[in-house]
Amino acid sequence: SLEEVIAAAKKANDKPAFNNAAQSWNHGFYWHSLSPDGGKPDGALAEAIDRDFGSLDTLRKELQERGDKHFASGWVWLAADGDKLSVEETHDGDTLALDGKRPLLTIDVWEHAYYLDRQNARPKYLEAVIGELLNWTFAASNYAARANWIYPG
């Protein structure tokens, strides 16, 4: 599996193999994290967001702020550690695929994700993604898969 390739490359300290495999995983996960329908979370995920962030608006603000302030290239994630939610960041080619925290969705903050449409206005890109395009159905299914989580792609 791709996760096994990532783990083997990390163990062998094979940076080129790790970066390529991890970026393939992250980008595949990113595409699943987006939907033209966007919407809002509901059910257990919505309850967890309210419990851990206070509201969906507060979570959105934290995703926006972490993405805005993220230095250089990388990823901003909504993740779960057990049932507890958190916003995480990874830099460059790193991934949550092997972290122990369960990724629920991710946002690409590499310049290539937004430059053609937004030039160097990362905040505008993040506003559009966070406000309109996050796939809450995908995030909810990842949250529901508390045990034996595997990459859906």
C-alpha positions in Angstrom: 0.0 0.0 0.0 1.0 3.6 -0.3 1.2 3.9 3.5 3.7 1.0 3.5 5.8 2.7 0.9 5.8 5.9 3.0 6.7 4.0 6.1 9.5 2.1 4.4 11.0 5.2 2.9 10.8 7.0 6.2 12.5 4.1 8.0 15.2 4.0 5.4 15.7 7.8 5.4 15.1 7.8 1.7 14.0 11.4 1.3 13.2 11.3 -2.4 11.0 8.2 -2.1 9.4 9.5 1.1 8.6 12.9 -0.4 7.1 11.5 -3.6 5.0 8.9 -1.8 3.9 11.2 0.9 2.9 13.9 -1.6 1.0 11.4 -3.6 -0.9 10.4 -0.5 -1.5 14.0 0.6 -2.7 15.2 -2.8 -5.1 12.2 -3.1 -6.4 12.9 0.4 -6.7 16.6 -0.5 -8.9 15.9 -3.6 -11.2 13.8 -1.4 -11.3 16.8 1.1 -12.9 19.0 -1.5 -16.4 19.0 -2.9 -18.3 21.5 -5.0 -21.2 20.9 -2.6 -19.3 21.9 0.5 -22.1 22.1 3.0 -21.7 21.8 6.8 -20.8 18.9 9.1 -23.6 17.2 10.9 -24.0 14.3 13.3 -21.1 13.1 15.5 -18.6 15.3 13.6 -20.7 18.4 14.2 -21.0 17.5 17.9 -17.2 17.0 18.2 -16.5 20.3 16.4 -18.8 22.1 18.9 -17.2 20.3 21.8 -13.6 20.8 20.8 -13.7 24.2 19.1 -16.9 25.8 20.4 -18.4 26.2 16.9 -17.9 25.5 13.2 -17.1 29.2 12.8 -14.3 28.9 15.4 -12.9 25.9 13.6 -13.0 27.7 10.3 -11.2 30.7 11.8 -8.5 28.4 13.2 -8.0 26.6 9.9 -7.8 30.0 8.2 -5.3 31.4 10.7 -3.1 28.4 10.7 -3.1 28.3 6.9 -2.4 32.1 6.6 0.5 31.9 9.1 2.0 28.6 7.8 5.5 29.4 6.8 6.5 28.2 3.3 4.9 25.1 1.8 2.8 22.4 3.5 -0.6 21.3 4.7 -3.2 22.2 7.3 -5.3 19.3 8.6 -8.4 18.7 10.7 -7.4 15.6 12.6 -8.7 13.3 15.4 -6.7 11.7 18.2 -9.3 9.2 19.4 -12.4 11.4 19.5 -10.6 14.7 20.2 -10.3 17.0 17.2 -7.4 19.3 16.5 -5.9 21.5 13.7 -2.5 20.3 12.7 0.2 21.5 10.3 2.8 19.6 8.3 5.6 21.2 6.4 6.8 20.5 2.9 6.3 16.8 2.0 5.4 15.6 5.5 2.1 13.8 6.1 -0.3 12.7 8.8 -0.6 9.4 7.0 1.6 7.8 9.6 1.3 10.2 12.5 -1.0 8.3 14.7 -3.5 11.1 14.5 -6.4 10.3 12.1 -6.7 12.9 9.3 -10.2 14.0 8.6 -9.5 16.5 5.8 -6.6 18.6 4.6 -5.9 21.9 2.9 -3.0 22.3 0.6 -1.0 25.5 1.4 1.7 25.0 -1.2 1.8 27.9 -3.6 0.9 25.7 -6.6 -2.6 25.1 -5.0 -3.6 28.8 -5.4 -1.2 30.8 -7.5 -3.0 30.5 -10.9 -6.3 31.7 -9.4 -5.2 33.8 -6.5 -1.6 34.8 -7.3 0.1 35.3 -3.9 -3.2 35.8 -2.0 -3.2 32.6 0.1 -5.8 34.1 2.5 -8.3 34.5 -0.3 -7.7 30.9 -1.5 -8.2 29.7 2.1 -11.4 31.7 2.5 -12.8 30.0 -0.6 -11.8 26.5 0.3 -12.8 26.7 4.0 -16.0 28.6 3.3 -17.3 26.7 0.3 -15.4 23.6 -0.7 -14.5 21.4 2.3 -16.1 18.0 1.9 -17.7 17.5 5.3 -19.2 14.2 4.3 -15.7 12.8 3.7 -14.5 14.3 7.0 -17.5 12.7 8.8 -16.8 9.3 7.3 -13.1 9.6 8.4 -14.2 10.6 11.9 -16.7 7.7 12.1 -13.9 5.2 11.1 -12.3 5.4 14.6 -10.6 2.0 14.3 -8.7 0.6 11.4 -8.7 3.9 9.5 -7.1 3.5 6.0 -6.6 5.8 3.1 -9.8 6.0 1.1 -8.1 6.5 -2.3 
